[in-house]
Amino acid sequence: MSVIINSVEKGSPAARAGIKGGETLIAINNNEIIDVLDYRFYQNETKLLVEILRKNGKTKTFKIKKDEYKELGLCFDSYLMDSQRSCKNNCIFCFIDQLPKGMRETLYFKDDDSRLSFLFGNYITLTNLTEHEINRIINMHISPVNISVHTTNPELRVKMMKNRFAGEVLSIIDRLNSAGIEMNCQLVLVPEYNDGAELEKSITDLLKYENVSCVAAVPVGLTKFREGLTPLKPFDEKTAADVIDIIDRKGRESLDKTGNRKVFAADEFYLTAKREIPDADYYEGFPQLENGVGMWALFKDEAQNALDEAPSEIADSDFTVVCGMASAPLIKSTVDKATTKWHNLVCRVYPIRNDFFGEKITVSGLVTGSDIINQLKGKELGEKLLIPANMLRFERDMFLDNVTVTELEKELDVEVVITEGDGADFIEKLTEGKRVNG
């Protein structure tokens, strides 16, 4: 398979060699280029033979010398160089199946693309991997690979993912482990399905692999839009506590055996179980922040360090902060510390109830613009409204319900400031432009 070159970066090695947009990339150093992983891997050499199909239908091989890892300079219509691969599963817990109608089209796309796992940290189920792709991961030593395992019981995995191949592809983990490929594993837990004894089995099985770096347990997210879907229960205080107990026990076993805990529960389990979240040093470098594992501890640690190092005085300030219901105690505690240090800082914290998806959804990343507007309209908000970046899409201009930041500012008549989601930046934004001394 060849790939059409959209354009060539000016001044790049490819441009200097004479390669032009509209031509077709066939191979690099005699390796066929199928997609972005092939391109990014094979372009890293210092001496390249780049085979191109020119617009006149003739092929030409360009000899190019460049610095190691320097970009060759070819640009393509899409980052992946072909279409993104959709998920072949029909998981009983799929969040996308629980979205209401009428949202923007991109939100309904279910990706399960191994290339996105390597490039952006996305989690894959392995059901989309071809033999070619497995061999490519091994031969290129693409690592780490992020895997949505959910359960190591083949029959249960088939039942939960509604894909008859979901159980047998677990054998790919054996192959990747034998090849020395690092793996980060995710278990989305559903009460009465893969918790309890099944959870203990899954963790035990995964920890047998020396190249499984970490395992994260995440609770199923249930919206109010589940009509016609498999009936599922949310975690409650007891069942969440049971999960933590299993993970703590297996984590201690791993710590004693290998020196690393490796197994962690998402912060949401601790909040549901009404248990104290561990300190930052518990999380061994925070390998699964993207799964909500250790975010609370890291934010708390970063915010405290930033407060300790911040100036003793700031100018009069009057801000408002919004967050999800789950993180509200952490944000309120952090703001209390800030207002204790700076008596002339006024900062309100408004936890936003998720009316859009349902009150069982409590994370900040699923708060919508319409809920913020409806719950803050007419309230005193001060000079600025701080919102975390994870409430917005990648471009940072729009919430999940298509409400834009500009619309939010207009409706609430306040300037919106986007925070990065870490404690240091949060403190920085609270004092931005207000510092009196350094």
HUZIPE-V206929 format. One line per field, one symbol per residue. ss: DSSP state (~ for helix, > for strand, _ for the rest). Layout:
# HUZIPE-V206929
ss = ???
This chain:
# HUZIPE-V206929
ss = __>>__>>____~~~~~______>>>>>__>>___~~~~~~~____>>>>>>>_____>>>>>>>________>>__________>_________~~~______~~~~__>__~~~~~~~___>______~~~~~~~~~~____>>>>_____~~~~~~~~______~~~~~~~~~~~____>>>>>>>______~~~~~~~~~~~_____>>>>>>>>_________________~~~~~~~~~~~~~~~~~~~~~~____>>>_~~~~~~~______~~~~_____~~~___~~~~~~~~~~~~~~~____>__>>>>>>>>___~~~~~~~~~~~~~~___>>>>>>>>___________~~~__~~~~~~~~_______>>>>>~~~>_____>>____>~~~~~~~~__>>>>>___~~~~~~~~~___>___
